[in-house]
Every structure is written in structure tokens, then in C-alpha cells.
Amino acid sequence: MADITLSSAVRANLNTLQQTASFMSDVQNKLATGKKVNSALDNPGNFFTASALNARASDLGGLLDDMGQSVNTIKAANDGITSITKLVESAKAKANQALQTGSQYERKQFAAQYNELLTQIEDTAKDAGYKGKNLLAGTGNDLRTIFNEDSTSKLDVSAVDYTDTTLSTGLNLSDLAEGQGGATAFNLSGGKTTITLTGADGSLNSSSTLSESTAISTTTTLQFINNVEATAPAVIAGSQVTAGATVQDLVNQLNSTEGVRAEFDETNGQLTIYSNEDLIINDTAAASTSVAITIGSSAEVDASALTSGSTLTDSGSFSLGDTITLTDGNGYELGSFEVEASSTVDDLNTFINDFNGVSSSFSGGRISVTSETDLTINSKRSGSNNTDFASEAFSATTNGSFSINALSDSGFATDTAINRTLSKLNNALGNLRTQASEFGTNLSIVENRQDFTRSLINTLEEGAGKLTLADTNEEGARLLALQTRQQLASTSLSFASQADQNVLRLF
């Protein structure tokens, strides 16, 4: 091919076509890639500068993704605090409800509901995580957000621990004691005897002196003897009744004896004596100034256990019109029951059993009572200015203990305890609001840096583009010009070739 000689005109046109084709190739490459600098060969300075800008933009893009995850982590924690705040406010409402009632049973229920709310607070805190990071779960959950490539700009968010409400560094709210109840039991028994007190002029009245009775001597002392122990009866009460003592004095003496009740009917002079135990009213020798009942050698009461159908007035404990009340340890009255002529043991048992937190059963002459709170059963004798006579109504000698002391009280048992809890709840709410504010500040910082980083990435990419991107309009115009030049060069080459061919015409 080296032996082939081209004319200068052809060679000039051929070189022009080759150069134009090279230019067109460059322009087409720029249009295809959109860049005017595709490699270091195109423009080393612009290429490496743009590469550095794009590399930084890429690094910041990775950090931008991490910032987005940090935002969601903080939002999850903030959502948890919002929910926990509502639960703490509900717990505060429960405490205020407990403060508004005097009932220990209702307070006990509020204490149980309060504890359930604390459990829900802990569960909510445990569920407030995002992608394995929980800012409400304490140790090991601190969050670090990096804002630049060399990690010199960052934000550390410290986790708090609300998964255990008892922590002093957290909410400092402890579960309340829900209280454990107690029990008691007492026997119900009774019997009666009737003594007719008459004098020389007929029946005695309550103001008559005992010495007027044909049955009274002035040589003995009146004694009330427990006849349960036949071999060695114990004197349970005794009194020297002076010669001036009246029938009413005798009735009063009988009624002052534990488990004994006396009623005197002036119309017929009959003294009816009720007793919860076997009882002998005996006379024993004493000073000549004393008097005693001498009906044979004694007046005897045979007592037996009451049945569920027995009337309460069959017992020495109760008389018509007596009022039985149930009160808890705060003095809150649960209810009252008035003894009527038809009131039975079963009525009393049902009355006790009707109240929330109290259960009662009757069997074998014995009422057994359990209560979830402190409980007192009081009986007040009709016509005695409401004087409490629990010791008369429920005798200790009949296995009666009529105050139930709960093994432990609930955490809301007293106003002082409730107010102490309310103070802790207020502190917890303040803690939550402060922490929510702190998380809000952290969230604002991360979101601002996120916006800044996004803008900076755009700036870096824009700067890199200015160094490497092609102006498609300009490159298009160049391509069009090159195409025109190519066409002209082709025409010129054709003309040059035709000039060479004219030589052949000579032959």
C-alpha cells in the first residue's frame, strides 16, 4: 500500500474527513454519556476534582441514610413516652379516685388497677424500639448519629430506662401492696329462763326494791356462775345487792354481765334472762345487808348453739332494735342491720356476706367471716344512746374476736399513702415531660442536619456536574456542524478524485 500515491488534494480531503469523523465520534460520545469529561484523558483537572466531589457526596449519602434511621429511632422513643405519659396520667386518676372514697375495699381494687398500669408502662417501654435500638430501655441503647465523613461532627442521644418503673433514675414508681385479708369466727348460742318476782301486794315493778319480793332474802350475795364446768364453776360476775336495790338494779346488773341479757315485764313481774352460756344465778351467804334471789337454790339457764333458723333474740347478744354495723379499718361503714323480732341467724350471715370483699358462712352454731381488708362488726343496743356494746353482743368467751385485722393493707389504705403516691406520680410526669423535650431537641437537630446534608449533597453533585457534564445544546450544534463539514469534505474529495480521473481522457 505504500506504493500507492494519492494526490495532495485527495490526501487533504481524506485527512479532513478522518478528522471530522474523530470529532463527530467525540461529540457523539458526549451526547451519549451526557458528560464532556468521561476520563482523566479528557480533562485531568476537572475529572479528579469532580471525582472527589462525587465521592464526598456519596459518603454523605450513606450518612444521610443513617440520619433517617436515627430520626425514626428517636420518633419511636417519643411515641413511647407519649403513651407512657397517658398511662401515668391514668395511674394518677386511679390514685385520685382512691382518695375520694373511704372504702378500704374500693381502695384495694384501685391499688390493683394501679399496679396493672405500671405493668403496661413497662411493656410499652420495652416495645418502643426501632431496628434493635430502644432509647427507653437503658444501658446499651445509646444512639450516636454521625454527620460528616470523618466522624468529627456527631450527636449522642442517651437512653433512659423505663422498662423498670421502680428505678430511681427513671420513673421511681413502685408497685403498691394489694393487701392480704384476714378471718375471724364467733359462736352464736343462747337459752333463757323466767323468774317471777312477786311481793305481798302482787307483782313488783322495776322501781320496787328487791326486799319487797317474797323470793328475796337478805342474807346472801347475788352471783352469776358459769355452769359449763360442773366440777369447778367459775364466778363470772357478782355483786352484793343492798337492801335498797331495786328490780331495775338487778336488771342492770344482769345486762352488765358479758353474754347475758335481761328483760323485765312489769305487767306480770316476770324477769326473763337470756344467756349465751349455761348459767346459774345463785345466792351465797354474805353480810346481813345483802339480799339474794332464792327460787329454790338457783335460777338456771341452759344454752345451746343457735341454728340458721333461730331468731337472733334467742341469744343473750341481741335484743329487738339492736343495730349491727360493718366498718372497715378507715371507719368507712359498709352497711347496717337492725335486729327485728323475725331476724334470724341466717339473715345476719346473709347481711355480712353481701358486701364486696367480705364472705361469711354459718355452720354448727358458728359464723366464720373472711375479709380482704380490716373489718369490725359492731352492735349497738337499742335505747342506750348508741353506746357500743360489742363486748356484750359477741362475747370473747364464745370464741368471738370481732375485728378482722388484715395481714397487710393495700398501698392505698390511707390518705397519707395515697398522697405520697400522687407526689411520686407528679414527679414521674415531670420526668417524662423533660425527657420528651430532650428527645424533641435531639430530633430537631438530626432533622436539621439531615436537611443540611441533603442540600450539601446536591451542591457537591452540582459542582461536579459543572466540571464534567456536557452542554447538550452546544454538543448538538457541533455535531450538526461536523455533519455538514463531513458532507462538504466528501464532496470535495469527490471533486479531487474526478480531477485525477480527467487524465484518463488523454488516453
C-alpha positions in Angstrom: 0.0 0.0 0.0 3.0 2.3 0.5 3.5 2.2 -3.3 0.1 3.8 -3.9 0.3 7.5 -4.3 -2.5 9.9 -3.5 -2.7 13.4 -4.9 -2.3 16.2 -2.4 -5.9 17.3 -3.0 -7.3 13.8 -2.3 -5.0 13.4 0.7 -6.0 16.8 2.1 -9.7 15.9 1.7 -9.1 12.5 3.2 -7.4 13.9 6.2 -10.2 16.3 6.7 -12.8 13.5 6.6 -10.8 11.5 9.1 -10.5 14.4 11.5 -14.2 15.2 11.1 -15.1 11.6 11.8 -12.9 11.8 15.0 -14.6 15.0 16.1 -18.0 13.5 15.5 -17.1 10.5 17.5 -16.1 12.7 20.5 -19.3 14.7 20.2 -21.5 11.6 19.9 -19.8 10.2 23.0 -20.5 13.4 25.0 -24.1 13.3 23.8 -24.5 9.6 24.7 -22.9 10.0 28.2 -24.1 13.5 28.9 -20.5 14.3 30.1 -17.9 16.3 28.5 -15.2 14.7 30.8 -15.5 11.0 30.8 -12.0 10.1 31.8 -8.8 11.7 33.0 -7.7 11.8 29.4 -10.5 14.3 28.6 -9.5 16.8 31.3 -7.4 15.5 34.2 -8.1 18.5 36.5 -11.8 18.5 36.1 -12.0 14.7 36.2 -10.3 14.3 39.5 -11.9 17.3 41.1 -15.3 16.1 40.1 -14.5 12.6 41.3 -13.6 14.0 44.7 -16.8 16.0 44.9 -18.9 12.9 43.9 -17.0 10.7 46.4 -17.9 13.1 49.2 -21.5 13.3 48.0 -21.6 9.5 48.0 -20.2 9.3 51.6 -22.7 11.9 52.8 -25.5 10.0 51.1 -24.6 7.0 53.2 -24.6 9.1 56.3 -28.0 10.6 55.2 -29.5 7.2 55.3 -28.2 6.7 58.8 -29.6 10.0 59.9 -33.0 8.9 58.6 -32.8 5.8 60.7 -31.8 7.9 63.7 -34.9 10.1 63.2 -37.1 7.0 63.2 -35.4 5.7 66.4 -36.0 9.0 68.2 -39.6 9.1 66.9 -40.3 5.6 68.2 -38.9 6.6 71.7 -41.0 9.8 71.6 -44.1 7.8 70.7 -43.3 5.5 73.7 -43.0 8.5 76.0 -46.3 9.9 74.8 -48.1 6.6 75.5 -46.4 6.2 78.9 -47.4 9.7 79.8 -51.0 8.8 79.2 -50.6 5.7 81.4 -49.1 7.7 84.2 -51.9 10.2 84.0 -54.3 7.2 84.2 -52.5 6.0 87.3 -52.8 9.4 88.8 -56.5 9.3 88.1 -56.7 6.0 90.0 -55.0 7.5 93.0 -57.4 10.4 93.0 -60.3 8.1 92.8 -59.0 6.1 95.8 -58.6 9.4 97.6 -62.3 10.2 97.0 -63.6 7.1 98.7 -63.2 6.0 102.3 -63.8 2.3 101.5 -60.7 0.2 102.0 -62.1 -2.5 99.6 -62.5 0.1 96.8 -59.1 1.4 97.5 -57.7 -2.1 97.3 -59.3 -2.5 93.9 -57.8 0.8 92.7 -54.4 -0.3 94.0 -54.6 -3.5 91.9 -55.6 -1.4 88.8 -52.7 1.0 89.5 -50.3 -1.9 89.5 -51.6 -3.1 86.2 -51.0 0.4 84.7 -47.4 0.2 85.9 -47.0 -3.2 84.2 -48.3 -1.6 81.0 -45.9 1.2 81.3 -43.0 -1.2 81.5 -44.3 -3.2 78.5 -44.8 0.0 76.4 -41.2 1.0 77.2 -39.9 -2.4 76.1 -41.9 -2.2 72.8 -40.6 1.3 71.9 -37.6 0.1 69.9 -36.7 0.6 66.2 -34.4 -1.8 64.4 -33.0 -3.2 67.6 -32.3 0.2 69.2 -34.6 1.3 72.1 -34.0 4.7 73.7 -36.4 3.7 76.6 -34.6 0.5 77.5 -31.5 1.9 79.3 -27.9 0.5 79.1 -26.6 -0.5 75.7 -29.2 1.6 73.8 -27.5 4.9 73.5 -27.8 6.4 70.0 -24.9 8.0 68.0 -25.6 9.9 64.8 -22.6 10.9 62.6 -23.0 14.0 60.4 -19.7 14.1 58.4 -17.2 11.9 56.7 -14.5 11.9 59.4 -17.0 11.5 62.3 -15.9 14.7 63.9 -19.5 16.0 63.8 -21.9 13.8 65.6 -24.8 13.7 68.2 -25.0 11.3 71.1 -28.5 10.6 72.5 -28.5 8.9 75.9 -31.1 6.2 76.6 -33.3 6.2 79.7 -34.7 3.1 81.3 -38.5 3.0 81.7 -38.7 -0.8 81.4 -38.5 -1.0 85.2 -40.7 1.7 86.8 -39.0 1.3 90.2 -35.6 2.7 89.1 -34.8 5.9 90.9 -33.1 7.1 87.7 -36.3 6.5 85.7 -39.9 7.0 86.9 -39.4 5.9 90.5 -42.8 4.3 90.7 -43.2 1.1 92.8 -46.0 -1.5 92.7 -48.4 -1.0 95.6 -49.2 -3.7 98.1 -52.6 -5.1 97.2 -53.2 -6.2 100.7 -53.9 -9.6 102.2 -57.1 -10.2 104.2 -57.8 -11.9 107.5 -60.5 -14.0 109.1 -62.4 -14.5 112.4 -65.2 -16.5 113.7 -67.7 -16.4 116.6 -70.3 -18.7 118.1 -74.0 -17.9 118.4 -75.8 -19.7 121.2 -78.5 -18.9 123.7 -81.0 -20.0 126.2 -83.4 -18.4 128.7 -85.2 -18.7 132.0 -88.0 -16.7 133.5 -88.3 -15.7 137.2 -91.5 -14.2 138.6 -90.8 -11.6 141.2 -93.9 -11.0 143.4 -94.4 -9.3 146.7 -97.0 -9.2 149.4 -99.2 -6.9 147.3 -98.7 -8.7 143.9 -96.2 -8.2 141.1 -93.3 -6.0 141.5 -92.4 -3.2 139.1 -89.0 -2.0 138.0 -88.7 0.6 140.8 -89.7 -1.9 143.5 -86.9 -2.9 145.9 -85.8 -6.5 145.8 -86.5 -6.8 149.5 -90.2 -6.4 148.7 -90.1 -9.7 146.9 -91.2 -12.8 148.7 -88.5 -14.6 146.9 -85.7 -12.4 148.2 -83.7 -13.0 151.3 -81.3 -10.5 153.0 -78.6 -12.9 153.9 -76.9 -13.7 150.6 -74.8 -12.2 147.8 -76.0 -12.4 144.2 -73.6 -14.4 141.9 -73.7 -15.3 138.2 -71.9 -18.6 137.8 -70.7 -20.2 134.6 -72.1 -23.7 134.8 -70.1 -25.2 131.9 -67.5 -26.5 134.3 -69.6 -28.7 136.5 -66.8 -29.6 138.8 -65.5 -26.2 139.5 -67.9 -23.5 138.3 -66.3 -20.1 138.0 -67.9 -16.9 139.3 -68.2 -14.7 136.1 -69.8 -11.7 137.9 -71.0 -11.0 141.4 -72.4 -8.2 143.5 -73.7 -7.6 146.9 -77.2 -6.2 146.4 -78.0 -3.8 149.2 -81.4 -3.8 150.9 -82.3 -0.6 148.9 -81.6 -2.2 145.5 -84.5 -2.1 143.0 -85.6 -4.6 140.4 -84.1 -2.3 137.8 -80.8 -2.5 139.6 -81.0 -6.3 139.2 -81.8 -6.0 135.5 -78.9 -3.6 135.1 -76.6 -6.0 136.9 -77.6 -8.8 134.6 -77.2 -6.7 131.5 -73.7 -5.7 132.6 -72.7 -9.3 132.6 -71.0 -10.3 129.4 -73.2 -12.5 127.2 -76.2 -12.1 129.4 -79.4 -10.0 128.7 -82.4 -9.4 131.0 -85.9 -8.1 130.3 -88.4 -7.3 133.0 -92.2 -7.2 132.3 -93.9 -5.0 134.9 -97.3 -6.3 133.9 -96.7 -9.7 135.4 -93.4 -9.3 137.3 -91.6 -11.7 135.0 -87.8 -11.3 134.7 -86.6 -13.1 131.6 -82.9 -13.9 131.4 -81.1 -14.8 128.2 -77.5 -16.2 128.2 -75.1 -17.3 125.6 -73.8 -20.0 128.0 -75.1 -22.3 130.6 -75.7 -20.0 133.6 -76.6 -20.4 137.3 -77.9 -17.4 139.2 -77.1 -18.4 142.7 -77.3 -17.0 146.2 -74.5 -17.4 148.7 -74.3 -16.4 152.3 -72.9 -13.0 152.9 -73.3 -9.9 155.0 -76.7 -9.3 156.5 -77.1 -6.1 154.5 -77.2 -8.0 151.2 -80.2 -9.7 149.5 -80.4 -12.5 147.0 -82.8 -14.3 144.8 -83.9 -17.6 146.4 -86.0 -19.6 144.0 -85.2 -23.0 145.2 -81.5 -22.8 145.3 -80.9 -21.1 142.0 -82.2 -19.9 138.6 -80.6 -21.8 135.7 -80.2 -21.0 132.0 -79.4 -23.9 129.6 -77.8 -22.5 126.5 -77.4 -24.3 123.2 -76.0 -23.5 119.7 -78.3 -21.5 117.5 -79.4 -22.8 114.1 -79.7 -20.9 110.9 -83.4 -20.5 111.5 -83.1 -19.4 115.2 -84.0 -15.8 115.9 -81.2 -13.6 117.0 -83.1 -12.5 120.1 -82.8 -16.1 121.3 -79.2 -15.2 122.1 -78.1 -13.1 125.0 -76.2 -11.0 122.5 -79.1 -9.3 120.7 -82.4 -7.6 121.6 -85.1 -6.1 119.5 -83.9 -2.9 117.8 -80.2 -3.5 118.1 -78.2 -2.2 115.2 -75.3 -4.2 113.8 -72.8 -2.3 111.6 -69.8 -3.3 109.5 -67.0 -0.8 109.2 -63.5 -1.2 107.7 -60.2 0.0 109.0 -60.8 3.6 107.9 -64.1 3.7 109.8 -66.0 3.5 106.5 -69.4 2.0 107.1 -70.2 -0.8 104.7 -73.8 -1.2 106.0 -76.1 -1.7 108.9 -78.6 -4.3 110.0 -81.4 -3.7 112.5 -82.5 -6.7 114.6 -86.2 -7.3 114.3 -88.4 -9.9 116.0 -88.2 -12.1 112.9 -84.4 -11.6 112.3 -82.7 -15.0 112.1 -79.1 -16.1 112.3 -79.3 -16.7 108.5 -80.3 -13.1 108.0 -77.3 -11.9 109.9 -75.0 -14.3 107.9 -76.5 -13.1 104.6 -76.1 -9.4 105.7 -72.4 -9.9 106.4 -71.9 -12.0 103.2 -73.5 -9.3 100.9 -70.5 -6.9 100.9 -67.7 -6.9 98.4 -64.5 -8.3 99.8 -66.4 -10.0 102.7 -67.6 -13.5 102.8 -69.4 -15.2 105.6 -70.6 -18.8 106.3 -72.6 -20.4 109.1 -72.2 -23.9 110.4 -72.6 -25.7 113.7 -73.6 -22.5 115.5 -70.5 -20.7 114.3 -70.3 -17.8 111.9 -66.9 -17.6 110.1 -66.0 -14.3 108.4 -63.2 -13.5 106.0 -62.4 -10.1 104.7 -59.9 -8.6 102.2 -59.5 -5.6 104.4 -59.6 -4.6 108.1 -63.2 -5.2 109.3 -65.1 -4.5 112.5 -68.5 -5.9 113.4 -70.2 -3.6 115.9 -73.5 -4.0 117.7 -75.3 -1.1 119.4 -78.0 -1.7 122.0 -81.3 -0.1 121.3 -82.2 2.7 123.7 -78.7 3.0 125.1 -77.7 6.3 123.4 -75.9 4.2 120.7 -73.3 3.0 123.2 -71.2 0.4 121.6 -71.7 -2.9 123.3 -69.7 -5.3 121.1 -68.2 -7.0 124.2 -71.8 -7.8 125.3 -73.0 -8.8 121.8 -70.1 -11.0 120.9 -68.5 -12.4 123.9 -64.8 -13.3 124.0 -65.7 -16.4 126.0 -67.6 -17.7 123.0 -64.5 -17.6 120.7 -65.5 -14.2 119.3 -63.0 -11.8 118.0 -65.0 -9.2 116.1 -62.3 -7.1 114.5 -60.6 -8.7 111.5 -57.1 -7.4 111.1 -55.9 -7.9 107.5 -52.4 -9.5 107.2 -51.4 -6.5 105.2 -53.1 -3.3 104.0 -53.2 -2.1 100.4 -50.9 0.7 99.3 -54.0 3.0 99.1 -55.3 2.1 102.5 -54.7 5.6 104.0 -54.9 9.1 102.7 -51.2 9.6 103.6 -50.2 6.7 101.4 -52.3 7.9 98.5 -50.9 11.4 98.7 -47.3 10.0 98.8 -48.1 8.1 95.6 -49.6 11.2 94.0 -46.4 13.1 94.7 -44.3 10.4 93.0 -46.7 10.4 90.0 -46.3 14.1 89.7 -42.5 13.7 89.7 -42.8 11.0 87.1 -44.9 13.2 84.9 -42.3 16.0 85.2 -39.5 13.5 84.3 -41.5 12.3 81.2 -42.1 15.8 80.0 -38.4 16.7 80.5 -37.3 13.6 78.6 -39.8 14.2 75.8 -38.4 17.8 75.5 -34.9 16.4 75.3 -35.8 13.9 72.7 -37.6 16.6 70.8 -34.5 18.7 70.8 -32.4 15.8 69.6 -34.9 15.0 66.8 -34.8 18.7 65.7 -31.0 18.6 65.5 -31.0 15.4 63.5 -33.7 16.6 61.1 -31.9 19.9 60.5 -28.6 18.1 59.8 -30.5 15.8 57.5 -31.8 18.7 55.5 -28.4 20.3 55.5 -26.7 17.1 54.3 -29.3 16.7 51.6 -28.7 20.2 50.4 -24.9 19.8 50.6 -25.0 16.6 48.5 -27.0 18.5 45.9 -24.4 21.3 46.0 -21.5 18.8 45.6 -23.1 16.9 42.8 -24.0 20.2 41.0 -20.4 21.3 41.3 -19.1 18.0 40.0 -21.6 18.3 37.1 -20.3 21.7 36.2 -16.9 20.3 35.7 -17.9 17.2 33.8 -21.3 17.5 32.3 -21.7 18.4 28.6 -23.9 21.1 27.2 -26.1 19.0 25.1 -27.3 22.0 23.1 -23.8 23.0 22.3 -22.7 19.5 21.5 -25.7 19.0 19.3 -24.8 22.1 17.3 -21.3 20.9 17.0 -22.5 17.5 15.7 -24.6 19.2 13.1 -21.7 21.4 12.0 -19.4 18.4 11.8 -22.0 16.5 9.8 -22.1 19.5 7.4 -18.3 19.6 7.3 -18.3 15.8 6.6 -20.7 16.2 3.7 -18.6 19.1 2.3 -15.4 17.1 2.7 -16.9 14.2 1.0 -18.0 16.4 -1.9 -14.6 18.0 -2.1 -12.9 14.5 -2.1 -15.2 13.5 -5.0 -14.1 16.6 -6.9 -10.5 15.9 -6.3 -10.9 12.3 -7.4 -12.7 13.5 -10.6 -9.7 15.8 -11.4 -7.4 12.9 -11.2 -9.7 10.9 -13.5 -9.5 13.5 -16.2 -6.0 12.4 -17.0 -7.5 9.1 -18.3 -9.3 11.1 -21.0 -5.9 11.7 -22.7 -5.7 8.0 -23.4 
